[in-house]
Amino acid sequence: MAEKKRRKRRVKKPVVDWERVTLMHHTDFKTYKMKEEFEKGDYLVHASFGRGFVEESNQKNIEVLFEDKKRILMHRYAA
């Protein structure tokens, strides 16, 4: 029998790669706090992860591209 070919999973490519983020000379980085609201396209600074770029945003979470990898963080958190 012929072997079945496995489909390769498509990896979601970042909207912006890290090199482009670091080449952009932004000085308006927001400090990340869970209570703050972030939108797609914002630049932020996280205490542990460093500088990042918000690629996606919804009511509770943001998807942020950091130098090492993408991370999902909470925002608009009301304690």
mmCIF file as gemmi writes it, N, C-alpha and C atoms, coordinates in Angstrom:
data_model
loop_
_atom_site.group_PDB
_atom_site.id
_atom_site.type_symbol
_atom_site.label_atom_id
_atom_site.label_alt_id
_atom_site.label_comp_id
_atom_site.label_asym_id
_atom_site.label_entity_id
_atom_site.label_seq_id
_atom_site.pdbx_PDB_ins_code
_atom_site.Cartn_x
_atom_site.Cartn_y
_atom_site.Cartn_z
_atom_site.occupancy
_atom_site.B_iso_or_equiv
_atom_site.pdbx_formal_charge
_atom_site.auth_seq_id
_atom_site.auth_asym_id
_atom_site.pdbx_PDB_model_num
ATOM 1 N N . MET Axp A 1 ? 0.83 -1.19 0 1 0 ? 1 A 1
ATOM 2 C CA . MET Axp A 1 ? 0 0 0 1 0 ? 1 A 1
ATOM 3 C C . MET Axp A 1 ? 0.869 1.246 0 1 0 ? 1 A 1
ATOM 4 N N . ALA Axp A 2 ? 0.379 2.218 -0.669 1 0 ? 2 A 1
ATOM 5 C CA . ALA Axp A 2 ? 1.1 3.501 -0.7 1 0 ? 2 A 1
ATOM 6 C C . ALA Axp A 2 ? 0.884 4.222 0.627 1 0 ? 2 A 1
ATOM 7 N N . GLU Axp A 3 ? 1.948 4.847 1.084 1 0 ? 3 A 1
ATOM 8 C CA . GLU Axp A 3 ? 1.833 5.595 2.329 1 0 ? 3 A 1
ATOM 9 C C . GLU Axp A 3 ? 1.034 6.868 2.106 1 0 ? 3 A 1
ATOM 10 N N . LYS Axp A 4 ? 0.242 7.195 3.078 1 0 ? 4 A 1
ATOM 11 C CA . LYS Axp A 4 ? -0.532 8.435 2.998 1 0 ? 4 A 1
ATOM 12 C C . LYS Axp A 4 ? 0.387 9.6 3.311 1 0 ? 4 A 1
ATOM 13 N N . LYS Axp A 5 ? 0.231 10.633 2.54 1 0 ? 5 A 1
ATOM 14 C CA . LYS Axp A 5 ? 1.003 11.844 2.801 1 0 ? 5 A 1
ATOM 15 C C . LYS Axp A 5 ? 0.323 12.624 3.907 1 0 ? 5 A 1
ATOM 16 N N . ARG Axp A 6 ? 1.119 13.035 4.86 1 0 ? 6 A 1
ATOM 17 C CA . ARG Axp A 6 ? 0.581 13.847 5.939 1 0 ? 6 A 1
ATOM 18 C C . ARG Axp A 6 ? 0.593 15.305 5.53 1 0 ? 6 A 1
ATOM 19 N N . ARG Axp A 7 ? -0.479 15.955 5.85 1 0 ? 7 A 1
ATOM 20 C CA . ARG Axp A 7 ? -0.55 17.389 5.558 1 0 ? 7 A 1
ATOM 21 C C . ARG Axp A 7 ? 0.276 18.152 6.571 1 0 ? 7 A 1
ATOM 22 N N . LYS Axp A 8 ? 0.997 19.116 6.074 1 0 ? 8 A 1
ATOM 23 C CA . LYS Axp A 8 ? 1.744 19.975 6.973 1 0 ? 8 A 1
ATOM 24 C C . LYS Axp A 8 ? 0.807 21.032 7.519 1 0 ? 8 A 1
ATOM 25 N N . ARG Axp A 9 ? 0.919 21.271 8.807 1 0 ? 9 A 1
ATOM 26 C CA . ARG Axp A 9 ? 0.096 22.319 9.414 1 0 ? 9 A 1
ATOM 27 C C . ARG Axp A 9 ? 0.642 23.672 9.007 1 0 ? 9 A 1
ATOM 28 N N . ARG Axp A 10 ? -0.256 24.533 8.685 1 0 ? 10 A 1
ATOM 29 C CA . ARG Axp A 10 ? 0.154 25.893 8.343 1 0 ? 10 A 1
ATOM 30 C C . ARG Axp A 10 ? 0.407 26.663 9.621 1 0 ? 10 A 1
ATOM 31 N N . VAL Axp A 11 ? 1.565 27.209 9.712 1 0 ? 11 A 1
ATOM 32 C CA . VAL Axp A 11 ? 1.915 28.019 10.87 1 0 ? 11 A 1
ATOM 33 C C . VAL Axp A 11 ? 1.473 29.443 10.588 1 0 ? 11 A 1
ATOM 34 N N . LYS Axp A 12 ? 0.75 30.011 11.528 1 0 ? 12 A 1
ATOM 35 C CA . LYS Axp A 12 ? 0.283 31.386 11.367 1 0 ? 12 A 1
ATOM 36 C C . LYS Axp A 12 ? 1.485 32.316 11.443 1 0 ? 12 A 1
ATOM 37 N N . LYS Axp A 13 ? 1.755 32.988 10.343 1 0 ? 13 A 1
ATOM 38 C CA . LYS Axp A 13 ? 2.892 33.9 10.303 1 0 ? 13 A 1
ATOM 39 C C . LYS Axp A 13 ? 2.536 35.192 11.027 1 0 ? 13 A 1
ATOM 40 N N . PRO Axp A 14 ? 3.509 35.755 11.719 1 0 ? 14 A 1
ATOM 41 C CA . PRO Axp A 14 ? 3.229 37.016 12.395 1 0 ? 14 A 1
ATOM 42 C C . PRO Axp A 14 ? 2.879 38.118 11.402 1 0 ? 14 A 1
ATOM 43 N N . VAL Axp A 15 ? 2.019 39.021 11.828 1 0 ? 15 A 1
ATOM 44 C CA . VAL Axp A 15 ? 1.671 40.166 10.996 1 0 ? 15 A 1
ATOM 45 C C . VAL Axp A 15 ? 2.932 40.979 10.726 1 0 ? 15 A 1
ATOM 46 N N . VAL Axp A 16 ? 3.745 41.114 11.737 1 0 ? 16 A 1
ATOM 47 C CA . VAL Axp A 16 ? 5.001 41.85 11.633 1 0 ? 16 A 1
ATOM 48 C C . VAL Axp A 16 ? 6.076 40.977 12.253 1 0 ? 16 A 1
ATOM 49 N N . ASP Axp A 17 ? 7.207 40.816 11.598 1 0 ? 17 A 1
ATOM 50 C CA . ASP Axp A 17 ? 8.272 40.025 12.201 1 0 ? 17 A 1
ATOM 51 C C . ASP Axp A 17 ? 9.083 40.888 13.165 1 0 ? 17 A 1
ATOM 52 N N . TRP Axp A 18 ? 9.836 40.227 14.05 1 0 ? 18 A 1
ATOM 53 C CA . TRP Axp A 18 ? 10.529 40.945 15.111 1 0 ? 18 A 1
ATOM 54 C C . TRP Axp A 18 ? 11.536 41.942 14.56 1 0 ? 18 A 1
ATOM 55 N N . GLU Axp A 19 ? 12.203 41.623 13.459 1 0 ? 19 A 1
ATOM 56 C CA . GLU Axp A 19 ? 13.179 42.542 12.889 1 0 ? 19 A 1
ATOM 57 C C . GLU Axp A 19 ? 12.531 43.873 12.505 1 0 ? 19 A 1
ATOM 58 N N . ARG Axp A 20 ? 11.344 43.8 11.927 1 0 ? 20 A 1
ATOM 59 C CA . ARG Axp A 20 ? 10.645 45.041 11.553 1 0 ? 20 A 1
ATOM 60 C C . ARG Axp A 20 ? 10.239 45.827 12.781 1 0 ? 20 A 1
ATOM 61 N N . VAL Axp A 21 ? 9.846 45.123 13.842 1 0 ? 21 A 1
ATOM 62 C CA . VAL Axp A 21 ? 9.441 45.814 15.069 1 0 ? 21 A 1
ATOM 63 C C . VAL Axp A 21 ? 10.625 46.571 15.644 1 0 ? 21 A 1
ATOM 64 N N . THR Axp A 22 ? 11.793 45.93 15.683 1 0 ? 22 A 1
ATOM 65 C CA . THR Axp A 22 ? 12.953 46.576 16.287 1 0 ? 22 A 1
ATOM 66 C C . THR Axp A 22 ? 13.524 47.682 15.409 1 0 ? 22 A 1
ATOM 67 N N . LEU Axp A 23 ? 13.277 47.623 14.116 1 0 ? 23 A 1
ATOM 68 C CA . LEU Axp A 23 ? 13.762 48.678 13.229 1 0 ? 23 A 1
ATOM 69 C C . LEU Axp A 23 ? 12.931 49.955 13.352 1 0 ? 23 A 1
ATOM 70 N N . MET Axp A 24 ? 11.698 49.795 13.793 1 0 ? 24 A 1
ATOM 71 C CA . MET Axp A 24 ? 10.842 50.96 13.962 1 0 ? 24 A 1
ATOM 72 C C . MET Axp A 24 ? 11.248 51.673 15.245 1 0 ? 24 A 1
ATOM 73 N N . HIS Axp A 25 ? 11.534 52.939 15.143 1 0 ? 25 A 1
ATOM 74 C CA . HIS Axp A 25 ? 12.025 53.689 16.289 1 0 ? 25 A 1
ATOM 75 C C . HIS Axp A 25 ? 10.862 54.352 17.016 1 0 ? 25 A 1
ATOM 76 N N . HIS Axp A 26 ? 10.174 53.554 17.809 1 0 ? 26 A 1
ATOM 77 C CA . HIS Axp A 26 ? 9.042 54.075 18.566 1 0 ? 26 A 1
ATOM 78 C C . HIS Axp A 26 ? 9.501 54.449 19.963 1 0 ? 26 A 1
ATOM 79 N N . THR Axp A 27 ? 9.027 55.556 20.425 1 0 ? 27 A 1
ATOM 80 C CA . THR Axp A 27 ? 9.331 55.974 21.784 1 0 ? 27 A 1
ATOM 81 C C . THR Axp A 27 ? 8.067 55.961 22.639 1 0 ? 27 A 1
ATOM 82 N N . ASP Axp A 28 ? 6.942 55.64 22.018 1 0 ? 28 A 1
ATOM 83 C CA . ASP Axp A 28 ? 5.674 55.662 22.738 1 0 ? 28 A 1
ATOM 84 C C . ASP Axp A 28 ? 5.226 54.25 23.142 1 0 ? 28 A 1
ATOM 85 N N . PHE Axp A 29 ? 6.124 53.5 23.793 1 0 ? 29 A 1
ATOM 86 C CA . PHE Axp A 29 ? 5.775 52.181 24.287 1 0 ? 29 A 1
ATOM 87 C C . PHE Axp A 29 ? 4.952 52.334 25.558 1 0 ? 29 A 1
ATOM 88 N N . LYS Axp A 30 ? 3.802 51.65 25.614 1 0 ? 30 A 1
ATOM 89 C CA . LYS Axp A 30 ? 2.978 51.646 26.819 1 0 ? 30 A 1
ATOM 90 C C . LYS Axp A 30 ? 3.544 50.602 27.778 1 0 ? 30 A 1
ATOM 91 N N . THR Axp A 31 ? 3.528 50.91 29.058 1 0 ? 31 A 1
ATOM 92 C CA . THR Axp A 31 ? 3.926 49.918 30.061 1 0 ? 31 A 1
ATOM 93 C C . THR Axp A 31 ? 2.772 48.943 30.235 1 0 ? 31 A 1
ATOM 94 N N . TYR Axp A 32 ? 3.08 47.642 30.162 1 0 ? 32 A 1
ATOM 95 C CA . TYR Axp A 32 ? 2.028 46.638 30.268 1 0 ? 32 A 1
ATOM 96 C C . TYR Axp A 32 ? 1.506 46.543 31.7 1 0 ? 32 A 1
ATOM 97 N N . LYS Axp A 33 ? 0.203 46.668 31.817 1 0 ? 33 A 1
ATOM 98 C CA . LYS Axp A 33 ? -0.525 46.425 33.063 1 0 ? 33 A 1
ATOM 99 C C . LYS Axp A 33 ? -1.812 45.731 32.67 1 0 ? 33 A 1
ATOM 100 N N . MET Axp A 34 ? -2.224 44.731 33.438 1 0 ? 34 A 1
ATOM 101 C CA . MET Axp A 34 ? -3.43 43.974 33.085 1 0 ? 34 A 1
ATOM 102 C C . MET Axp A 34 ? -4.666 44.853 33.017 1 0 ? 34 A 1
ATOM 103 N N . LYS Axp A 35 ? -4.694 45.932 33.79 1 0 ? 35 A 1
ATOM 104 C CA . LYS Axp A 35 ? -5.877 46.796 33.816 1 0 ? 35 A 1
ATOM 105 C C . LYS Axp A 35 ? -5.946 47.725 32.604 1 0 ? 35 A 1
ATOM 106 N N . GLU Axp A 36 ? -4.821 47.919 31.918 1 0 ? 36 A 1
ATOM 107 C CA . GLU Axp A 36 ? -4.78 48.815 30.752 1 0 ? 36 A 1
ATOM 108 C C . GLU Axp A 36 ? -5.461 48.16 29.549 1 0 ? 36 A 1
ATOM 109 N N . GLU Axp A 37 ? -5.892 48.985 28.619 1 0 ? 37 A 1
ATOM 110 C CA . GLU Axp A 37 ? -6.484 48.494 27.374 1 0 ? 37 A 1
ATOM 111 C C . GLU Axp A 37 ? -5.484 48.681 26.242 1 0 ? 37 A 1
ATOM 112 N N . PHE Axp A 38 ? -5.311 47.637 25.427 1 0 ? 38 A 1
ATOM 113 C CA . PHE Axp A 38 ? -4.401 47.686 24.291 1 0 ? 38 A 1
ATOM 114 C C . PHE Axp A 38 ? -5.161 47.359 23.019 1 0 ? 38 A 1
ATOM 115 N N . GLU Axp A 39 ? -4.706 47.925 21.916 1 0 ? 39 A 1
ATOM 116 C CA . GLU Axp A 39 ? -5.321 47.692 20.617 1 0 ? 39 A 1
ATOM 117 C C . GLU Axp A 39 ? -4.291 47.116 19.663 1 0 ? 39 A 1
ATOM 118 N N . LYS Axp A 40 ? -4.776 46.513 18.601 1 0 ? 40 A 1
ATOM 119 C CA . LYS Axp A 40 ? -3.902 45.99 17.564 1 0 ? 40 A 1
ATOM 120 C C . LYS Axp A 40 ? -3.02 47.135 17.047 1 0 ? 40 A 1
ATOM 121 N N . GLY Axp A 41 ? -1.714 46.879 16.987 1 0 ? 41 A 1
ATOM 122 C CA . GLY Axp A 41 ? -0.788 47.89 16.506 1 0 ? 41 A 1
ATOM 123 C C . GLY Axp A 41 ? -0.069 48.652 17.603 1 0 ? 41 A 1
ATOM 124 N N . ASP Axp A 42 ? -0.481 48.45 18.865 1 0 ? 42 A 1
ATOM 125 C CA . ASP Axp A 42 ? 0.185 49.122 19.978 1 0 ? 42 A 1
ATOM 126 C C . ASP Axp A 42 ? 1.549 48.492 20.249 1 0 ? 42 A 1
ATOM 127 N N . TYR Axp A 43 ? 2.437 49.291 20.797 1 0 ? 43 A 1
ATOM 128 C CA . TYR Axp A 43 ? 3.739 48.814 21.258 1 0 ? 43 A 1
ATOM 129 C C . TYR Axp A 43 ? 3.717 48.868 22.773 1 0 ? 43 A 1
ATOM 130 N N . LEU Axp A 44 ? 4.247 47.822 23.418 1 0 ? 44 A 1
ATOM 131 C CA . LEU Axp A 44 ? 4.239 47.799 24.87 1 0 ? 44 A 1
ATOM 132 C C . LEU Axp A 44 ? 5.576 47.319 25.413 1 0 ? 44 A 1
ATOM 133 N N . VAL Axp A 45 ? 5.781 47.562 26.693 1 0 ? 45 A 1
ATOM 134 C CA . VAL Axp A 45 ? 6.957 47.07 27.412 1 0 ? 45 A 1
ATOM 135 C C . VAL Axp A 45 ? 6.443 46.245 28.583 1 0 ? 45 A 1
ATOM 136 N N . HIS Axp A 46 ? 6.873 45.002 28.656 1 0 ? 46 A 1
ATOM 137 C CA . HIS Axp A 46 ? 6.48 44.094 29.722 1 0 ? 46 A 1
ATOM 138 C C . HIS Axp A 46 ? 7.659 43.932 30.683 1 0 ? 46 A 1
ATOM 139 N N . ALA Axp A 47 ? 7.395 43.875 31.973 1 0 ? 47 A 1
ATOM 140 C CA . ALA Axp A 47 ? 8.464 43.787 32.981 1 0 ? 47 A 1
ATOM 141 C C . ALA Axp A 47 ? 9.35 42.558 32.798 1 0 ? 47 A 1
ATOM 142 N N . SER Axp A 48 ? 8.784 41.434 32.383 1 0 ? 48 A 1
ATOM 143 C CA . SER Axp A 48 ? 9.565 40.204 32.216 1 0 ? 48 A 1
ATOM 144 C C . SER Axp A 48 ? 9.973 39.922 30.777 1 0 ? 48 A 1
ATOM 145 N N . PHE Axp A 49 ? 9.111 40.245 29.814 1 0 ? 49 A 1
ATOM 146 C CA . PHE Axp A 49 ? 9.328 39.853 28.429 1 0 ? 49 A 1
ATOM 147 C C . PHE Axp A 49 ? 9.947 40.932 27.553 1 0 ? 49 A 1
ATOM 148 N N . GLY Axp A 50 ? 9.999 42.164 28.037 1 0 ? 50 A 1
ATOM 149 C CA . GLY Axp A 50 ? 10.595 43.254 27.266 1 0 ? 50 A 1
ATOM 150 C C . GLY Axp A 50 ? 9.613 43.919 26.317 1 0 ? 50 A 1
ATOM 151 N N . ARG Axp A 51 ? 10.164 44.443 25.207 1 0 ? 51 A 1
ATOM 152 C CA . ARG Axp A 51 ? 9.329 45.175 24.252 1 0 ? 51 A 1
ATOM 153 C C . ARG Axp A 51 ? 8.531 44.214 23.38 1 0 ? 51 A 1
ATOM 154 N N . GLY Axp A 52 ? 7.322 44.643 23.021 1 0 ? 52 A 1
ATOM 155 C CA . GLY Axp A 52 ? 6.463 43.803 22.195 1 0 ? 52 A 1
ATOM 156 C C . GLY Axp A 52 ? 5.533 44.619 21.328 1 0 ? 52 A 1
ATOM 157 N N . PHE Axp A 53 ? 4.928 43.93 20.362 1 0 ? 53 A 1
ATOM 158 C CA . PHE Axp A 53 ? 4.008 44.529 19.405 1 0 ? 53 A 1
ATOM 159 C C . PHE Axp A 53 ? 2.698 43.766 19.463 1 0 ? 53 A 1
ATOM 160 N N . VAL Axp A 54 ? 1.57 44.458 19.663 1 0 ? 54 A 1
ATOM 161 C CA . VAL Axp A 54 ? 0.261 43.823 19.757 1 0 ? 54 A 1
ATOM 162 C C . VAL Axp A 54 ? -0.225 43.482 18.349 1 0 ? 54 A 1
ATOM 163 N N . GLU Axp A 55 ? -0.364 42.172 18.085 1 0 ? 55 A 1
ATOM 164 C CA . GLU Axp A 55 ? -0.826 41.726 16.769 1 0 ? 55 A 1
ATOM 165 C C . GLU Axp A 55 ? -2.332 41.529 16.708 1 0 ? 55 A 1
ATOM 166 N N . GLU Axp A 56 ? -2.924 41.092 17.813 1 0 ? 56 A 1
ATOM 167 C CA . GLU Axp A 56 ? -4.371 40.87 17.869 1 0 ? 56 A 1
ATOM 168 C C . GLU Axp A 56 ? -4.882 41.335 19.225 1 0 ? 56 A 1
ATOM 169 N N . SER Axp A 57 ? -6.141 41.752 19.243 1 0 ? 57 A 1
ATOM 170 C CA . SER Axp A 57 ? -6.746 42.216 20.483 1 0 ? 57 A 1
ATOM 171 C C . SER Axp A 57 ? -8.219 41.855 20.483 1 0 ? 57 A 1
ATOM 172 N N . ASN Axp A 58 ? -8.712 41.352 21.62 1 0 ? 58 A 1
ATOM 173 C CA . ASN Axp A 58 ? -10.147 41.128 21.778 1 0 ? 58 A 1
ATOM 174 C C . ASN Axp A 58 ? -10.559 41.66 23.148 1 0 ? 58 A 1
ATOM 175 N N . GLN Axp A 59 ? -11.727 41.301 23.616 1 0 ? 59 A 1
ATOM 176 C CA . GLN Axp A 59 ? -12.246 41.869 24.868 1 0 ? 59 A 1
ATOM 177 C C . GLN Axp A 59 ? -11.379 41.555 26.082 1 0 ? 59 A 1
ATOM 178 N N . LYS Axp A 60 ? -10.755 40.362 26.115 1 0 ? 60 A 1
ATOM 179 C CA . LYS Axp A 60 ? -10.021 39.953 27.314 1 0 ? 60 A 1
ATOM 180 C C . LYS Axp A 60 ? -8.524 39.773 27.099 1 0 ? 60 A 1
ATOM 181 N N . ASN Axp A 61 ? -8.104 39.409 25.89 1 0 ? 61 A 1
ATOM 182 C CA . ASN Axp A 61 ? -6.712 39.036 25.65 1 0 ? 61 A 1
ATOM 183 C C . ASN Axp A 61 ? -6.082 39.822 24.506 1 0 ? 61 A 1
ATOM 184 N N . ILE Axp A 62 ? -4.753 39.863 24.54 1 0 ? 62 A 1
ATOM 185 C CA . ILE Axp A 62 ? -3.998 40.423 23.424 1 0 ? 62 A 1
ATOM 186 C C . ILE Axp A 62 ? -2.927 39.406 23.039 1 0 ? 62 A 1
ATOM 187 N N . GLU Axp A 63 ? -2.648 39.316 21.749 1 0 ? 63 A 1
ATOM 188 C CA . GLU Axp A 63 ? -1.579 38.459 21.245 1 0 ? 63 A 1
ATOM 189 C C . GLU Axp A 63 ? -0.404 39.377 20.93 1 0 ? 63 A 1
ATOM 190 N N . VAL Axp A 64 ? 0.705 39.162 21.62 1 0 ? 64 A 1
ATOM 191 C CA . VAL Axp A 64 ? 1.843 40.07 21.538 1 0 ? 64 A 1
ATOM 192 C C . VAL Axp A 64 ? 3.062 39.347 20.998 1 0 ? 64 A 1
ATOM 193 N N . LEU Axp A 65 ? 3.716 39.954 20.02 1 0 ? 65 A 1
ATOM 194 C CA . LEU Axp A 65 ? 4.962 39.425 19.481 1 0 ? 65 A 1
ATOM 195 C C . LEU Axp A 65 ? 6.111 40.043 20.262 1 0 ? 65 A 1
ATOM 196 N N . PHE Axp A 66 ? 6.837 39.194 21 1 0 ? 66 A 1
ATOM 197 C CA . PHE Axp A 66 ? 8.043 39.612 21.706 1 0 ? 66 A 1
ATOM 198 C C . PHE Axp A 66 ? 9.244 39.091 20.935 1 0 ? 66 A 1
ATOM 199 N N . GLU Axp A 67 ? 10.427 39.438 21.351 1 0 ? 67 A 1
ATOM 200 C CA . GLU Axp A 67 ? 11.632 39.031 20.64 1 0 ? 67 A 1
ATOM 201 C C . GLU Axp A 67 ? 11.764 37.511 20.586 1 0 ? 67 A 1
ATOM 202 N N . ASP Axp A 68 ? 11.424 36.817 21.671 1 0 ? 68 A 1
ATOM 203 C CA . ASP Axp A 68 ? 11.614 35.373 21.702 1 0 ? 68 A 1
ATOM 204 C C . ASP Axp A 68 ? 10.452 34.585 21.12 1 0 ? 68 A 1
ATOM 205 N N . LYS Axp A 69 ? 9.2 35.035 21.327 1 0 ? 69 A 1
ATOM 206 C CA . LYS Axp A 69 ? 8.03 34.335 20.791 1 0 ? 69 A 1
ATOM 207 C C . LYS Axp A 69 ? 6.767 35.15 21.028 1 0 ? 69 A 1
ATOM 208 N N . LYS Axp A 70 ? 5.665 34.643 20.47 1 0 ? 70 A 1
ATOM 209 C CA . LYS Axp A 70 ? 4.361 35.269 20.697 1 0 ? 70 A 1
ATOM 210 C C . LYS Axp A 70 ? 3.821 34.803 22.033 1 0 ? 70 A 1
ATOM 211 N N . ARG Axp A 71 ? 3.111 35.697 22.692 1 0 ? 71 A 1
ATOM 212 C CA . ARG Axp A 71 ? 2.488 35.358 23.963 1 0 ? 71 A 1
ATOM 213 C C . ARG Axp A 71 ? 1.084 35.962 23.999 1 0 ? 71 A 1
ATOM 214 N N . ILE Axp A 72 ? 0.216 35.293 24.726 1 0 ? 72 A 1
ATOM 215 C CA . ILE Axp A 72 ? -1.139 35.804 24.925 1 0 ? 72 A 1
ATOM 216 C C . ILE Axp A 72 ? -1.219 36.334 26.345 1 0 ? 72 A 1
ATOM 217 N N . LEU Axp A 73 ? -1.596 37.602 26.46 1 0 ? 73 A 1
ATOM 218 C CA . LEU Axp A 73 ? -1.665 38.278 27.746 1 0 ? 73 A 1
ATOM 219 C C . LEU Axp A 73 ? -3.079 38.798 27.975 1 0 ? 73 A 1
ATOM 220 N N . MET Axp A 74 ? -3.426 38.957 29.231 1 0 ? 74 A 1
ATOM 221 C CA . MET Axp A 74 ? -4.719 39.552 29.572 1 0 ? 74 A 1
ATOM 222 C C . MET Axp A 74 ? -4.622 41.063 29.494 1 0 ? 74 A 1
ATOM 223 N N . HIS Axp A 75 ? -5.739 41.696 29.212 1 0 ? 75 A 1
ATOM 224 C CA . HIS Axp A 75 ? -5.834 43.161 29.315 1 0 ? 75 A 1
ATOM 225 C C . HIS Axp A 75 ? -7.267 43.518 29.685 1 0 ? 75 A 1
ATOM 226 N N . ARG Axp A 76 ? -7.462 44.754 30.059 1 0 ? 76 A 1
ATOM 227 C CA . ARG Axp A 76 ? -8.788 45.233 30.497 1 0 ? 76 A 1
ATOM 228 C C . ARG Axp A 76 ? -9.309 44.418 31.676 1 0 ? 76 A 1
ATOM 229 N N . TYR Axp A 77 ? -8.41 44.007 32.56 1 0 ? 77 A 1
ATOM 230 C CA . TYR Axp A 77 ? -8.777 43.164 33.699 1 0 ? 77 A 1
ATOM 231 C C . TYR Axp A 77 ? -9.298 44.03 34.837 1 0 ? 77 A 1
ATOM 232 N N . ALA Axp A 78 ? -10.497 43.733 35.269 1 0 ? 78 A 1
ATOM 233 C CA . ALA Axp A 78 ? -11.093 44.477 36.398 1 0 ? 78 A 1
ATOM 234 C C . ALA Axp A 78 ? -11.107 43.559 37.612 1 0 ? 78 A 1
ATOM 235 N N . ALA Axp A 79 ? -10.332 43.895 38.596 1 0 ? 79 A 1
ATOM 236 C CA . ALA Axp A 79 ? -10.242 43.051 39.806 1 0 ? 79 A 1
ATOM 237 C C . ALA Axp A 79 ? -11.418 43.243 40.711 1 0 ? 79 A 1
